[in-house]
Amino acid sequence: MTTLFTNPLPIPVLGFCAYSGTGKTTLLKQLIPLLNQRGLRLAVIKHAHHNFDVDIPGKDSFEMRKAGAKQVLVASNMRWALMTEDPLDDDPQLQHLLRQIEVDKVDIVLVEGFKKLALPKIELHRAAHNKPLIHIHDDNIVAIACCDETTVPASLTRLDLNNVAQIADFVQHYQQNWQATVINLPVDASKAAKIDDTANNKNGISVSQGVAAVLAQITPTNHPEVVDLIDIDNHVLAQDIISEINVPQQTNSAMDGYAFAFNSIANAPLKVVAEVLAGHHYPNILQDGEAVRIMTGATVPQGADTIQAIELANEQNQKLILLETDKIIKGQHVRLAGEDIAQGQVALAAGTRLGAAELGLMASLGFHRLPVFKRPIVAVFSTGDEVSQPGDQLKANCIYDANRYTILSMAKKLGCQVIDLGIIDDNEQTLTNTLIDAGTKANIVISSGGVSVGNADYIKMALANVGNTHFWRINMRPGRPLAVGNINQSLFFGLPGNPVAVMVAFLQFVQPAIRKMAGEANWLPQFIPAIASQPLRSKTGRTEFLRGIYTLGPDGKIHVSTTGAQGSGMLSSMVNANCLIVIGDDHDTIPAGGPVFIQPFADLL
C-alpha cells in the first residue's frame, strides 16, 4: 500500500526503491557523476532508519548542537550545511524535506528510500534475492532496473541494472520531459471568463462564471464589534490577534517520567532529588548526576534538558536506572516555552472564522473578548400557493415547505442572523412589499422557487418593481435557474424550487457570498480528490453535482460512490450522502477507478 504524496517543488522528484542489499547506494554513486557530466544538477535525499550524525565530536558546531541549539548552520566559501535536531515518533515527511532544497540550483531530486510514498520511482530488482517485485503493489513505479532473470511487464520500461549509462539516459529523459501536475478544479471562479450577456440568454453560463459574478457584487463588512468569548462562536475575526504570552508559558514535560541532563546518562545510576507536579516547579538547579520525577505539564527544572518515560526507567531508593539508553535523544519529550506560539506572534489572523479550536486557543492565551465582524443578516422566504407550512394540514396538490428550513439552517451554520419571513402568497403587491421590507432589514434576501427563465411568476414581477435582478441559466445539474440581484443595498438570491437544487445552489453560490461578506476574504471551497467506485455520467459543458458517499479504502485513498437515484426532489439522497461528487464541465463520463473531486458536507450539512 502506498501513501499519498504531492511534489511541492517546481522540479521533478524521482525515487529509487529496492529491498536491502539490492545496491541502491552503489548505483547512485555511479549514476550521480555520470549525470553531472551531462550537465544535470542533482539533489539527493536519503532516508535513514536509525540515528545518525554528520558532524564530528569536538568541533564547535557539534558542541553547540549538543548544548541545545535546535539548528546549527556551518558555512565556508566552499559549502554550507544546516543541521536540525527534530526528534519524531515516525518517519520524517518527504514534502517537508523537499522544501529545504534550493530549487534554483537543482534540476532534479533523487530520493533513496521512502518506498511507501506514491512518488515516481525506479525499482531495482535482483532475481537472485528471491524478493517480490514492488511494482505489483505500487502503481508509481515508472521503470524497473533488473537482471536478465527478472520478468518485467510490457507496460513498464525495462532497464539493465548493470548498465549505468542506460539508467542515466532514462533519468535524463525523465527530467527533460517532466511537467508539473496542473490541477484543474471543477469550479474555479478565479479562472472564469467574463459573462457575455448576449450569449448568456442562449447558452447559459458556467458555475465558475456565476460564482465570480456573485463575488464581484460583494463588499466585505467593515463593521467590527467586541464580543465576549462565550458568545463569539462562528464569528469572523476583524483583526490579527497577537499573543501576549508564550505557549507553553514555560518549558515543560510532555509525559510522566524523569527529567535529567542528557550528559548525565553516563553517570548512572542517577539520584532522584525531587518530584515535580503540574503547576509546581523544582526551585534548585539540577546538578550533574541528578534527576527529578516529573509529571506531564510540569515545569522542567533548570539544568535538565531530556525526559525519559516512566515505563523506561527503574527507580529504587531514589536511585534511577534508565533503560534503552542508546535510544535516548537529547531534548526528547520536552516542550519548549513558546514552541507552540511565541510571545508577540500572530496567533490568529484577521478573517479567521472562530470555531471550537480557535476559541480554545484564544482562551489559552488569556483573551476573554475579541474584535469580530458583525454577523450578516439573512432574510428567507418561500413563495407559491402550492407550498404549505409544516404542521398545517397538507392540502390537495400541495407540498410542505422544506426549502425555507434548509436555507435557514445553512445560513445559521455560517454564523448569520436569520429572519424567517415565512411563506408569501402569490400576489405581486404582497411580494413587492415583502422584498422592500426585507431589503431594509437584511444584508442578503433569499427566496426559493419561481426563478425559471420564461416562467410568468409573481416573484419576477415583484423583483422588477424593487431592484435590478439577473436571471441566469447556470450550466449545472441540479439547479439550472438562478436569480441574483440587488434590493436597495441588499443582495438578492432567487434559488430553484427543487429541494436538492436549493441546497446545491446555496453551497455553490450563496455560501461564498456570505463568507466574503462576513470577512472571510481568503476562503475557498474545498475540493478533495477521490476515486470513483462506479462509472459516473455527466454531459460536456455542464457541471454535475451528484450526491455521494465517500469512504477511506484499503489502499489509503478516498473512494466515492453515489447514493443511488439522483432526482432533484429527493431530499433523502442528501440525508444519506456525506458529500457532493463534482464533475467538471469538461467531462462527460468518469470511469470506475477514475479520478473525481468531492465536496464534503462537514461544514454545513
N, C-alpha and C positions, 0 to 999 in steps of 0.2 A: 504494500500500500504506500502511495506517495502522499506527501504533504504539500498543500498549495504553496506556490511561490510566485512572486511578481518581481521582475527585474526593475529596480529603482533607478538604473543608470541609463544614459543615452548611448551606451556602447554594449556590445554583446558579452554575455557571460556563458561560458561553456565548461561543463563539468567532466571529470574523468572518474569513473566509478569501477570498482572491481573488488573481489574478495582479497583479503590479506594474503600477501605472498605472490600476487599476480605480476607485480612490477610497475605499479603506478609511478612511484617516485623515480625509478630507474628510467622509465620512458620520458618523464618530464625533464629530467636532467639532460637527456639527449635532444629533446624537442625544443626546449627554450633557446639554446644558442642557434639552432637552425632557423627558427622563426625570427630571431634577432637579425641574422644575416640577411633575411628577406625584407627587413625594414619594419617589422611589426614590433610595437612597443607593448610589453606584456606586464600584467599584474598577476600575481598568483596568491590564492587564498588556500591554506591547508588546514584541515580540521584535525586537531589533536585530541585524542581520547583520554589524556592524562595531564597532570600538572606539568608545566614546563617553565623554563626561564631562558630568556635570550641575553640576559645581562651577566656580568662577571662579578662574583662576590669580591668586595673590597673596593670596587670602583665607586666614585661619588654617586653616580646615577643609581647604582644598586642600593647603596646605603640610604639615599634619600627616599627611595621607594619603600624599602623595608622599614624606614622610620614612620611611614604612614601616608606619604603622598599618593593620592589616587591615580595621578597621571604624572609621568616624567617624560619630557621630550629632550632628547640629546641631539645636538646638531653640530655639524662641522662644514667645511667647504666642500666635502665630498658626498655626504649623505646626512639624513636625519632620521630618527626613529622615535616613535611615540609608544610608550609602554603604559598600559592601563590595567589597574587592579580592579576587576569586575567579577567577583565570585557569583556564580549562577548555580541554581539547583538542576538546570537542564542544559542542553546544548546551546551554544551561542546562536543568535539569529543571523542568518547569512545576509538578509537585507540590511541590517544594521552595519555589519562588517563591510558590505559593498559601499555603503555611503561614506566610508572613510577613504575610499580610493579617490585620487585626484584625476578625474576623468579627462582633463585637458592634456594629460601627459601619458595616457594609456589608450591603446586601440582595442584591446580585448582582455577580459579577465578569465584566467583559467582556474578552476576550482578542483581541488583534490579532496574527496570526501563529500559529506552532505548528500549521500546517495539516496536518502529517503525524500529529498525535496524534488518537486516537479519542475526541475530546470533541465534544459537541453544537456545531454551527456553523451560522451563516447564511452561505451562499455569495453573493458578489457577482459578477455577470457582465454584461459588455457584449459583445454580438454583434459590434460593430464591431472589436473587438480580435482576432477570429478565434482565440480560445483555447478549448481543450476544456473542457467542464463538469467540475468537480471531483467532483460527486456520483456520476458514473458509477463512480468507483473508491473512493468514501468513503461508507459507509452511515450516517455520523454527521451528514450534512447534514440539518437539520430544516426549512430553508426556503431559497428562492433569491430574492434581490433582484436584479432584472434589468430590462432594457429590453423594449419590446414585441416585438422581433425574436427574443427567446430562447424556445425551446420548453422547457416545464417539464413533467415527468411528473405525472400526476394524484395520485400518492402524496405529493407534496411541496407545501408551501404556497408559493404564488407571491406575491411582494411587488414593489411598484413601487420600483425603485432611486431614483427621483426624488421619492418620497412619504415623507418622513422621519416624518411623523405615523403612517402605516400601519406602518412598521417599528417605531416606538416602541410601538404597540399590541401588536405581536407579542411584543416583548421583555417588556413589562409582563405580558402574559398568561402568558408562559413562566415568569416569576419567581413569579407568584401561584399557579401550578398545579404547580410543580416539587416533587417529593418525593425525598428522599434514597433511594438504592437500598438496599434491605434484602436482605442476602444470607442466605438460609436454607440452612444446610449440611444435607446429607442425614443426618448423625449429629451431634447436639449434646447432650451429657449435661447441660450447664448449663440447658437448657430442658425437660428431661424431666419428665413428670408422675410422681408417686409411684406405685409399683406397688400395684395393688389385688389382694391375694391371692385374693379371692373371684372376681374376674373373670379372674384370671390363668390358672386351670386351664382355662377355657373359651376365652378369646380370645387368649391369649398376650400377650407384652409387646414393645414396640419395642426396637430396638437401643439407642437413646438411653437408655431406661429401664434396660436391662440394664447398660450401661456405668456409669450413675450409681449403681446399686445395688452394683456391684462396687467402685467407688472409695470408696463410703461405708464399706466394711469395711476399708480400707487405712489403716494408721498409718505414716507415713514413718519411715524408720530414723533413729535419733538416736545411732548408734554410729560416731563418726569414728575414723579412724586416719591416721597419717602414712606416706606411701608414696613411695619413690624415683621420680623422674620416668621412669626407664627401665621401671618396672613398672606405670605408672599408667594406661595406655591404657584408655579406656572406663569409667573410674571417674567418679563424680559429686562435684564439689567440695562440701566441707562448710562452707566459709566464704568470704567475699569475699577476693579476693587484691588487695592494694594494691601498686601499682608503687613500687619504691624508687628508680627512676631515670627519666630522660626517655628516650622512644623517638621518634626517634633521640636519642642522647645529646648530639650536637652538631649545629648547623646544617651540612648537607652538600649536595653536588651530586647531582641526580637523573640526571645524564648526563655523558658525556665532553664537555668543551667549554672555555670560557673564563669566568672569573669577574671581574667588574668592578663599579664603582658605576654605577648607571643614569644618573646625572647626567654621567658621563664620556663618554657616547656622542657628544656634540657635539665632543669633543676628539680625534676620530680623526685619525691612527691612534693606537692605544693601545700602550704599551710593555709587553711581556711580561717580567715581572721574575722569574718562578719557575715551577716545575711542582710541583703538589701531588698526590701519590698517595694512594690509600685507605690509611688507617692512619697518615697523616702530616699535618702542618699547616705553614702558612707563618707564621713567628714574628713578622713585622712587620705593621704596619697598612698596608693597601693605600692608596696615595695617589691623588688625582685624576689621571686620565690613565693609570693603570697597570692591568694585568690579570695574571692568572696562568692558566697552562694547568692544568686540573683534571680529575681522573678521577672516575668515578661512585663515590659514597660518601665521597669525600674532604671534609675539613672546609673550609667556605667561610671565607676569611680575613676578619678584621675590616676594615671599610671596603668590602667587596664586598656587593652585595645582589641581583645578577642573573647568570644564566648564559646564554650563547649556545652552542647546539650546535656541535660542532667542524666539522660539514659546512656550517655557515652563517657561516664565518669563514675568512679567509686570513691566514696568518702567514708572514712572510719577514724574516729577520734581526732577530727579536724585535720586529717591528712588526706590529700586528694590525689588519686591516681587517674590520669587522663588516658582514655582508651583511643586506639586508632590514631595515634599522634601524627602518623605520616600523612593523614588526610586533612589535618587541621590547616586552615588557611588564615593568614593574618587578617583580622578585621571581620571574620565571619560572624554572622548573627548580631552584628552591631548596627543599630540605626543611628546615623549621624544627625546631629542637630541641624535642622534646615534642609535635610536631603529631600523631603517631600516639597516643601515650599520655604524659600528663604525670606527673611525679613526684607521688605522693600520690593519684593517680586510681585508681578501681576498674578493674583490668584484666580480671578475670573475676568474675562474681557467683556466690555460692553457689547450688547447684542446676544448674550448667552441666556437661553431660557432656563429658568430655575426649577429643577426637579429635586427629588429626594437627595441625590448625591451632592448636588450643588448646595442645597440648604444645610446639609450636614457639614460640608466643608466650611461654609460661612460661619456656622455656629462654632466650629473648632478653632476658628481664628478670632472669636470673641465678638463678632458683629451681631447686633440684635435688631438693627434697622438698615435698610438698603435703598439706594435710589433706583427706581424702576420706572419703565414707561407705563402710562395708563393703559388699561386693557381696552382693546377695540370693542365697540358696542355693535352687536349684530341683531337686526330685526328679521323675523322669519314669519312668513305666512303661506298658506296654501290657497289655491283657487279651484273653482269648479263646483257646479251644482251636483256633480256625481260623488263628491267627497263627503264622507260622514265623520263626525267626531267619535273617536273610540269611547266606549261607554254608553253611547246612544244606540237605539235600535237601528240596525242596518236596513235601509230602505231598499226596495227592489231596484235593480240596475245600478246600484251604488257600491262604493268601496270605502273601507275605512282609511283615514288619513295616516299613512305610515311615513311619508316623506318628511313632514314637518318635524317629527321626533328624531329621525336620523340626522337631519341637518342641525337641530338644536343640540343634540348630543355631541356631534363632531365639533361644533363651534365652542361648546363648553370645554371640551378636552384641549382645545387650542388656547384656553385661558380667556375667552371672550365673555363679556357680559351679554346676556341674551334677552331679547324682548320677544315674547310669543304673541303674535298678532292673531293667532287662530286661523279659522277658515273664512275667507272673504267671498261673499256672494258674487256670482257672475253678473255684475252690474257696473257699467262704465263709470258712473259717478262715484259709487262706493269704492271701487278700486282706485280711482284717481285720488279721492280723499285719503285713503289708506296709504298710498305711496307718498303723498305730500307730508302726512303726519310722520311716517317712518323716516323720511328724509331729514326731518328736523331733530329726530331723537337718536339716530343710529349712524355709525360710520359706514356700515355695509347693510344693504337690504337684500334679502334673498327670497325668491318665490320659486315654487315648483309647478310645472305644467303650463301649457298654453303658449309655448315659445317656438313651436314648429313653424318653419318658414312656409308661408302660404296659408296657414290657418287663420280664420277670421275670429280670433279670440278677443274677449274684452280686455284682457291684460295688455294686449298690444295697443289697443286704442287708448287705454289709460296711460301707458308709458309715453305715448306720443304727446299727451297733454302736459306732462310734467318734466320731461327730460330728453336727453339725447341717448338713444339706445341702438346698438348694432345687433342684428340678428344674424348669427353665423351658422353655417353648416360646417361642423368640425368633422374631418375625415377620421372618425374613430367609431368603434363599437364596443360597448353600448354608449349612448349619449351624444348622438349626432347634433341635435339642435342645442344652441346655447345663445343666450342674450346677455350682453354686457353693456353697461352704460352708466349714466350719472343722473341722480336726482338731487338737485342743488349741489351740495358739497359731498354727498354720499355716493358710494359705488353701488351699483345695482347688478345682481346676478339673477337671470331667469334660467333656472335649471330644467332639464327634461322632466317628464311626468312619470316615467317608469322608475320604480324604486331602486333597482340596481344602477340604472343610468344616473340617477340623482347622486348616489354615493360615489360612483366613479368620477363624475364631473366635479363634485366637491373636492375630492382628493387631488385631482389634476389642476384645477383652476382656482377654486376658492381658497384652498389651503395655502398655496404660495402667496396669494394676495394678503391673507390675514397675517401670515408670518412676516411679510415685509412691512405691512402697516404697523405691526406690533413692535418692530425694531430689530427683528432677526435678519439683518442685512445680508448675511453670508449663508443663509440657509439654502440647501439644495435638496431636491427629492432624492430618496435613497433607492438605488438600483443595485441589486445583488445578483451576480452571475450564478446560474444554476444549470442543471442538465435535465432536459425534458424526458420524462419517463414514458411518454407516449407521443405519437405524431400529433402535431398541433397545426390547425389550418387557419389561415387568415386570407388577406387579399392585398396585393401590392397597391400602394397608395393609401392604405388605411392602417391606423394604429389599432391593434386589437388588445382588449383588456379582458382576460379570462380569469374567472375565479379559480384559485389553485390551492393545493395543499403541499407545502414543502417539508421535507424531512432530510436528516443527515444520513447519507448512505454508508455502507460498509467501506467504501473507498475514501471516506473522509470528505466527500464533496456533497453539495446540496442538490437534491433531486426533487423535481416538482411534477405533479400531475393535476389534472383538472378535477373539479368537484363533480363533474358529470354534465348534465344538460345546462346550457348557458343562457336561457331566456332572460331578457332584461327585466322581467317582472318577478323573477324567482328569488325573493329575499332569503329563502332558506339556503341558497347557494353561498350567500355572503356569510351566513352564520357558520356553515360548515367549512368555509375557506379560512386560511390564515395568511393569504397573500393574493395579490393580483399578478398574473403572468402577463408580461407586456411584450407584445410582438411589434417591432417597428414597422413603419410603412414601406420599408424596402424589402420585406419578406412576404411570401405568400404561404409558405409552409415551413415548419420546423420538424425535422425527422426525429424519431425516438433516438435518444442519445445525443441529440444536437444541443448546442448552447442556447440559452434563453435568459432573459432578465426577469427578476421578480421584484415586487414592491411589498414588503411585509406589512401587515396590518398593525403591528405592535403599537405605533404611535397613537392611533385614533380610534380603532375599532375593537 
